């Protein structure tokens, strides 16, 4: 087989330029030109995460192997960050060889391992040949998705394709490269029994990232995004001397290698980022002109309890033992796709380092050591849901912009900005609940309510829940704008804080009262007249009083 499509040289990573246009670039160019690009801009946010983790693994392997103390790690990071690019001239302040030269030299050393098609080292792939288990049964692929499933929805037979507008199922090599990396992190679980006398390897479950809500930080450029997620200090240590990323390994693809679904877990982040959660084979047609099939032969699984090595998720504490986890374990938090991200602001900035994400803790270290001045960052979150773990149901994402200074211990103390913002979010929850009570009371005031409740006993609950969600969505854009405008460096006096909080409370007051008026109006004349001593007017009067109390200003109460 002729070696083809080297990921270092060929264009395959989709990026967004400053003017909003998109282009494909190579692995070398994505580092060299990182300051020119706004962000990765692939087909899915989760695909961008998978590719970003590959880029971060390269940075760790090329730059951080000798940074075995916190001081060395922070100094390395600061030296690159201050240049605002990977390609720069060494100086007295930053005498080390420029980061891009080190990345390029490292990648060129392993150039032969980055061919998408290669007889010996196909990138992120295996080529099993006539393998049998200990009972003599032939091992066959656990999953053989057609190309229309490989591109986009990934799950054979999934009727809700994520890219159902696509008619061409002959992907380019650049597309194949992107989805190959994606499938390693987000593939479905295998299903179905093998033919008699053959064996499908199963039990390796969903890949690691499918079991957690993902969070990562975006800056104003791709360079900033890579650097802000280049977490050199983590809960389980920061010694990368012994790291061996996937392309540096050369395992024999034997039956035992495929059958061993419980390998030694990775010791550090670059190993985690390139861990073989799926053992994939890309198959081309007879003249090697296009990819026609993707075989998933097997996979490797990791236990998700106490995943302190993973920087891109929030954790929660297990208080009582379950069939899956022990009391005292820490487990990844899932993201509720129906819940706006800012509602979880307090847990996102958790003061407890074991609960907060590694990327948030890293920003805190940089900010408190003076290496990162207050900048606006965007915290992204993404998740993926499945149908019975064998088909993709939905991919979702959200983001929240705020000053990096909010992450520091100072701002998380009582009367600090993070503390104050969390208080306003609690008040927003009470405003939403008050809106739900109003909607319920107004519904009970209509003449046809008794008929409705007989037909549907859960009607009131749904009416209330729907109104609460309407309240949150009414506050959504104003709250995000208000949060993004807070600058702790400028707004640091008690008077500043009171003024900014009062501004938000007035906005919340006006928006929620408008929503309340809409709920009353939508109920119609019968609710205004009322029944059994209840009326929409009385309900709205109580609602208005509650809203005014919850949004009382500190200076105008």
C-alpha positions in Angstrom: 0.0 0.0 0.0 1.3 3.5 -0.9 1.5 5.9 2.0 -1.1 8.7 1.4 -2.5 11.8 3.0 -0.1 12.9 5.7 -2.0 15.0 8.3 1.1 17.2 8.8 1.1 18.4 5.2 -2.4 17.9 3.9 -5.2 20.4 4.6 -8.0 18.8 6.7 -8.7 20.8 9.9 -11.5 23.3 9.4 -10.9 26.8 10.9 -12.7 30.1 10.9 -10.9 33.2 9.7 -11.4 36.6 11.1 -13.9 37.5 8.3 -16.1 34.6 9.1 -14.9 32.4 6.2 -13.8 28.9 6.6 -10.8 27.0 5.3 -9.0 23.7 5.7 -5.4 23.7 7.0 -2.8 21.1 7.9 -1.5 20.2 11.4 1.6 22.3 10.9 -0.3 25.3 9.6 -2.9 25.2 12.4 -0.1 25.9 14.9 1.9 28.3 12.7 -1.1 30.4 11.8 -3.1 29.9 15.0 -3.3 33.7 15.8 -5.0 34.3 12.4 -7.9 32.0 13.1 -10.9 32.7 15.4 -11.6 29.0 16.2 -11.9 25.5 15.0 -15.0 25.3 12.9 -15.8 21.7 12.0 -19.1 20.0 11.4 -20.0 19.6 15.1 -18.8 21.3 18.4 -17.9 17.8 19.7 -15.8 17.2 16.6 -13.9 20.5 17.3 -13.3 19.2 20.9 -11.9 15.9 19.6 -9.5 17.7 17.3 -8.5 20.3 19.9 -7.6 17.4 22.3 -5.3 16.0 19.5 -3.6 19.5 19.2 -3.2 19.7 22.9 -1.6 16.3 23.1 0.9 17.4 20.5 1.6 20.5 22.6 2.1 18.5 25.7 4.4 16.0 23.9 6.5 18.6 22.1 6.7 21.3 24.8 6.0 20.0 28.3 7.9 16.8 28.8 10.6 18.4 30.9 8.3 20.7 32.9 8.0 18.6 36.1 7.2 21.3 38.6 4.5 23.8 38.9 7.0 26.7 38.5 8.4 25.3 35.3 5.0 24.7 33.9 3.7 28.2 34.6 6.9 29.7 33.3 6.6 27.8 30.0 3.0 28.9 29.6 3.7 32.5 30.4 6.6 32.7 27.9 4.4 31.5 25.0 1.3 33.4 26.0 3.1 36.8 26.1 4.3 36.3 22.5 0.6 35.7 21.5 1.8 33.2 18.9 3.7 29.9 18.6 6.2 31.3 16.1 8.4 34.0 17.5 12.1 35.0 17.9 13.8 34.0 21.2 14.6 37.0 23.4 16.3 37.7 26.7 13.0 37.4 28.5 12.1 34.2 26.6 15.4 32.6 25.5 14.0 29.1 24.7 13.6 28.0 21.1 10.2 29.2 19.9 7.3 26.9 20.5 6.5 26.4 16.8 10.0 25.2 16.1 9.8 22.7 18.9 6.3 21.5 17.7 7.4 21.3 14.1 10.6 19.4 15.0 8.6 17.0 17.1 6.0 16.3 14.4 8.6 15.9 11.7 10.3 13.3 13.9 7.1 11.3 13.8 6.1 12.2 10.2 5.7 8.6 9.1 3.1 8.0 11.9 0.7 10.7 10.5 -0.3 9.1 7.2 -4.0 8.4 7.0 -3.3 5.4 4.7 -0.1 3.4 5.4 0.8 -0.3 5.4 2.6 -0.1 8.7 1.4 2.9 10.7 -2.0 4.1 9.6 -3.0 7.1 11.8 -5.3 6.2 14.7 -6.1 2.8 13.0 -5.4 -0.9 13.1 -5.3 -3.5 10.3 -6.1 -6.9 11.9 -5.5 -9.9 9.6 -7.2 -13.3 10.1 -7.3 -13.2 13.9 -9.0 -15.8 16.1 -9.7 -16.0 19.8 -8.6 -18.7 22.2 -11.5 -21.0 21.1 -10.6 -20.7 17.5 -13.5 -18.3 16.6 -12.6 -15.7 13.9 -12.7 -12.2 15.3 -14.8 -9.9 13.1 -15.5 -6.1 13.5 -17.9 -5.2 16.3 -19.4 -2.5 14.2 -19.3 -1.8 10.5 -21.1 1.6 9.9 -21.8 2.6 6.3 -20.2 5.8 5.2 -23.5 7.7 5.5 -23.5 6.8 9.2 -19.8 7.4 9.6 -20.2 11.0 8.4 -22.4 12.8 11.0 -24.7 10.6 12.9 -22.2 7.7 13.3 -24.9 5.2 14.2 -26.0 2.5 11.7 -29.8 2.7 11.4 -30.2 6.0 13.2 -33.2 7.6 11.5 -32.6 11.1 12.8 -29.3 11.8 11.0 -27.5 14.9 12.1 -26.7 15.7 8.5 -29.9 14.4 6.7 -29.4 17.0 4.0 -26.3 15.2 2.8 -26.7 13.1 -0.3 -23.1 12.3 -1.2 -21.7 9.4 0.9 -18.2 9.5 -0.7 -16.3 11.6 1.8 -13.1 13.4 1.0 -10.0 12.3 2.8 -10.0 15.5 4.8 -13.6 14.7 6.0 -12.5 11.1 6.8 -9.6 12.4 8.9 -11.9 14.6 11.0 -14.5 11.9 11.6 -11.9 9.3 12.4 -10.7 11.4 15.3 -14.2 12.1 16.3 -15.2 8.5 16.3 -12.4 7.7 18.7 -14.1 9.9 21.3 -17.8 9.7 20.5 -18.6 6.4 18.8 -21.7 4.4 19.7 -21.6 1.0 21.5 -21.6 -2.1 19.4 -24.8 -4.2 19.1 -26.0 -7.4 17.5 -24.9 -11.0 17.6 -22.1 -12.3 15.3 -22.7 -15.1 12.8 -22.1 -18.7 14.1 -18.4 -19.5 14.6 -17.4 -15.9 14.7 -16.8 -13.4 17.5 -17.5 -9.7 18.0 -15.7 -8.0 20.8 -18.1 -6.2 23.0 -18.2 -4.7 26.5 -16.0 -1.7 25.9 -19.0 0.6 26.3 -19.3 4.2 25.2 -16.0 6.2 24.9 -14.8 8.3 27.8 -16.1 11.7 26.6 -19.6 10.3 26.1 -19.9 9.8 29.8 -19.5 13.5 30.8 -20.5 17.0 30.1 -17.7 18.7 28.4 -16.4 22.2 29.3 -13.6 24.1 27.7 -12.4 27.7 27.3 -12.3 29.8 24.2 -10.3 32.9 23.7 -10.5 35.5 20.9 -8.2 33.5 18.6 -7.4 29.8 18.1 -4.0 30.5 19.7 -5.6 31.8 22.8 -8.1 28.9 22.9 -5.3 26.3 22.7 -3.2 28.1 25.3 -6.1 28.5 27.7 -6.8 24.8 27.6 -3.1 23.8 27.7 -3.5 22.8 31.4 0.0 21.9 32.7 -1.1 21.4 36.3 -3.7 18.9 37.3 -5.0 17.1 40.4 -3.0 14.0 39.9 0.3 15.7 39.3 2.1 17.3 36.3 5.0 15.1 35.4 4.8 14.4 31.6 8.3 12.9 31.3 7.0 9.4 30.9 4.1 10.2 28.6 3.8 8.1 25.4 1.1 9.4 23.0 -0.6 7.1 20.7 1.5 7.6 17.5 4.7 6.9 19.5 3.5 3.5 20.4 3.7 0.4 18.2 1.5 -2.3 19.7 1.2 -5.6 17.8 -2.3 -5.9 16.6 -2.9 -9.4 17.9 -6.1 -11.1 19.0 -5.1 -10.5 22.6 -4.6 -6.8 21.9 -8.1 -6.5 20.5 -9.6 -8.6 23.3 -8.0 -6.6 26.1 -10.7 -4.0 26.6 -9.4 -3.1 30.1 -5.9 -1.8 29.6 -3.6 0.1 31.9 -5.2 3.6 32.2 -3.3 6.6 31.0 -1.0 8.3 33.4 -1.3 11.9 32.2 -3.3 14.1 29.9 -1.5 13.7 26.6 -2.0 9.9 26.9 -5.6 10.4 27.8 -6.2 12.7 24.8 -4.9 10.1 22.4 -6.2 7.0 24.2 -7.5 4.3 21.8 -11.1 4.2 22.9 -11.9 2.8 19.5 -9.8 0.5 17.2 -10.8 1.5 13.7 -9.9 0.4 10.2 -10.7 2.6 7.2 -11.4 0.4 4.1 -11.0 1.8 0.6 -12.3 0.5 -2.7 -10.4 -1.8 -5.0 -8.4 1.0 -6.7 -7.8 2.8 -3.4 -9.5 6.0 -4.7 -12.1 6.5 -1.9 -13.1 5.2 1.6 -16.1 3.0 1.4 -16.3 1.5 4.9 -15.2 2.0 8.5 -14.7 -1.1 10.6 -14.7 -0.7 14.4 -12.9 -3.8 15.6 -12.8 -3.2 19.3 -12.3 -0.5 21.9 -10.7 0.2 25.3 -12.6 1.4 28.3 -11.8 3.5 31.3 -13.6 3.6 34.6 -15.2 7.1 35.1 -15.1 7.2 38.9 -12.6 9.8 40.2 -11.5 11.1 36.8 -9.1 13.7 38.2 -6.9 13.3 35.1 -9.7 14.8 32.9 -9.6 18.6 32.7 -12.7 19.2 30.6 -15.6 18.2 32.9 -17.2 19.2 36.2 -17.4 16.6 39.0 -20.0 15.8 41.6 -19.5 13.9 44.9 -21.2 10.6 45.5 -22.7 10.7 49.0 -24.3 7.2 49.1 -23.1 4.1 47.4 -24.9 2.9 44.3 -24.5 -0.3 42.2 -22.1 1.7 40.0 -20.2 4.0 42.4 -19.0 4.0 46.0 -19.7 6.6 48.5 -17.0 9.2 48.4 -16.4 8.8 44.7 -16.2 11.8 42.4 -18.0 11.3 39.0 -18.4 13.5 35.9 -21.4 15.8 35.8 -23.7 15.4 32.8 -25.0 18.6 31.1 -28.7 19.1 31.0 -29.4 20.1 27.4 -32.7 21.7 28.5 -31.0 24.0 31.0 -29.3 27.3 30.2 -25.7 27.2 31.1 -25.6 30.3 33.3 -28.0 28.7 35.7 -25.1 26.5 36.8 -22.7 29.4 37.2 -22.0 28.6 40.9 -21.0 25.0 40.2 -19.0 25.9 37.2 -16.8 28.2 39.3 -16.9 25.9 42.3 -14.3 26.8 44.9 -13.6 23.2 45.6 -10.8 22.2 43.2 -12.0 18.6 43.1 -15.4 19.6 41.8 -14.4 22.4 39.4 -13.1 21.5 36.0 -9.3 21.3 35.3 -9.4 24.1 32.8 -11.1 26.4 35.3 -8.6 25.5 38.0 -5.7 26.2 35.5 -7.1 29.7 34.7 -7.4 30.3 38.5 -3.7 29.3 39.0 -2.6 31.6 36.1 -4.8 34.5 37.3 -3.7 34.3 41.0 0.0 34.0 40.0 -0.3 37.2 37.9 0.5 35.3 34.6 -2.9 36.0 33.2 -4.4 39.4 33.5 -8.2 39.7 33.5 -9.4 38.9 30.0 -12.8 38.0 28.6 -13.1 34.3 28.1 -15.9 32.2 26.7 -16.7 29.0 28.6 -18.2 26.4 26.2 -20.1 23.3 27.2 -21.2 20.4 25.0 -22.8 17.0 25.3 -24.1 14.2 23.3 -27.1 11.9 24.0 -27.8 8.4 22.6 -30.6 6.1 22.0 -29.9 2.9 24.0 -26.1 3.7 23.5 -26.3 2.4 20.0 -27.4 5.5 18.0 -26.8 9.3 18.4 -29.9 11.1 19.5 -28.6 14.7 19.8 -25.5 16.9 20.0 -25.9 20.1 21.9 -23.8 23.0 23.1 -23.9 26.3 25.0 -21.4 29.0 26.0 -21.0 31.8 28.5 -18.7 34.8 28.4 -17.2 36.5 31.4 -14.0 37.9 32.8 -11.3 35.5 33.8 -10.9 37.5 37.1 -14.2 36.0 38.3 -12.4 32.7 38.8 -10.0 33.9 41.4 -10.4 33.2 45.1 -10.8 36.9 45.9 -13.9 37.2 43.7 -15.3 33.9 45.1 -15.2 35.2 48.7 -18.3 36.7 50.3 -19.2 40.0 48.6 -16.8 39.1 45.8 -18.2 39.3 42.2 -18.6 35.5 41.8 -20.5 35.3 45.1 -22.7 38.3 44.2 -23.5 36.9 40.7 -24.5 33.5 42.2 -26.9 35.4 44.5 -28.6 37.0 41.5 -28.9 33.6 39.8 -30.7 32.3 42.9 -33.0 35.3 42.7 -33.6 34.5 39.0 -34.7 31.0 40.0 -37.2 32.5 42.5 -38.5 34.9 39.8 -39.0 31.9 37.5 -40.8 30.0 40.2 -43.1 33.0 40.9 -43.9 33.1 37.1 -44.8 29.4 37.3 -47.2 30.1 40.3 -48.8 33.0 38.4 -49.4 30.8 35.3 -50.9 28.1 37.5 -53.2 30.5 39.3 -54.3 32.2 36.1 -55.1 28.8 34.6 -57.2 27.9 37.7 -59.2 31.1 37.2 -60.5 30.1 33.8 -64.1 28.7 33.5 -62.9 25.7 31.5 -60.2 24.7 34.0 -62.3 21.9 35.6 -62.8 20.2 32.3 -59.1 20.5 31.4 -57.9 19.0 34.7 -60.2 16.0 34.4 -58.8 15.3 31.0 -55.2 15.8 32.0 -54.2 15.6 35.7 -50.7 16.8 35.0 -51.9 19.9 33.2 -51.1 22.3 36.1 -47.6 21.0 36.5 -46.9 21.4 32.8 -48.3 24.9 32.7 -46.2 25.9 35.7 -43.0 24.3 34.3 -43.5 25.9 30.9 -43.9 29.4 32.5 -40.7 28.9 34.5 -38.8 28.0 31.3 -40.3 31.1 29.6 -39.0 33.2 32.4 -35.5 31.8 32.1 -35.4 32.4 28.4 -36.8 35.9 28.8 -33.8 36.6 31.2 -31.3 34.7 29.1 -29.8 37.3 26.7 -30.0 40.2 29.1 -28.2 38.1 31.8 -25.5 37.0 29.4 -24.8 40.6 28.3 -24.8 41.8 31.9 -22.4 39.1 33.0 -20.0 39.7 30.1 -19.8 43.4 30.9 -18.6 42.9 34.5 -14.9 43.7 34.9 -13.8 43.1 38.5 -10.7 45.2 37.9 -12.8 48.3 37.1 -15.9 47.5 39.2 -14.2 46.8 42.5 -15.8 49.2 45.0 -18.9 48.5 46.9 -20.7 51.4 45.2 -19.7 50.0 41.7 -21.1 46.6 42.6 -24.3 48.0 44.0 -24.9 50.1 40.9 -24.3 47.2 38.5 -26.5 44.8 40.5 -29.3 47.4 40.6 -29.0 47.8 36.8 -29.5 44.0 36.4 -32.4 43.9 39.0 -34.3 46.6 37.1 -33.8 44.7 33.8 -35.0 41.4 35.5 -38.0 43.3 37.1 -39.1 44.8 33.8 -38.7 41.6 31.7 -40.5 39.3 34.2 -43.4 41.7 34.7 -43.9 42.0 30.9 -44.0 38.2 30.8 -46.6 38.1 33.6 -48.8 40.6 31.7 -48.5 38.3 28.6 -49.6 35.3 30.6 -52.7 37.1 31.9 -53.6 38.4 28.5 -53.2 35.0 26.8 -55.6 33.5 29.4 -58.5 35.5 28.0 -61.5 37.3 29.5 -62.7 34.3 31.6 -59.6 34.4 33.7 -60.0 38.1 34.2 -63.5 37.6 35.5 -62.3 34.6 37.5 -64.1 31.9 39.5 -64.5 30.8 43.1 -63.0 34.0 44.4 -59.9 33.7 42.2 -59.0 35.8 39.2 -56.1 36.6 37.0 -56.1 40.2 38.4 -55.6 38.9 42.0 -52.9 36.5 40.9 -51.1 39.2 39.0 -51.2 41.5 42.0 -49.5 38.9 44.2 -47.0 38.1 41.4 -46.1 41.8 40.9 -45.5 42.2 44.7 -43.3 39.1 44.7 -41.3 40.3 41.7 -40.8 43.8 43.2 -39.6 42.3 46.4 -37.1 39.9 44.6 -35.7 42.7 42.4 -35.5 45.5 45.1 -32.4 47.5 44.4 -29.6 48.0 46.9 -29.7 51.8 46.5 -33.3 52.3 45.7 -35.1 49.8 47.9 
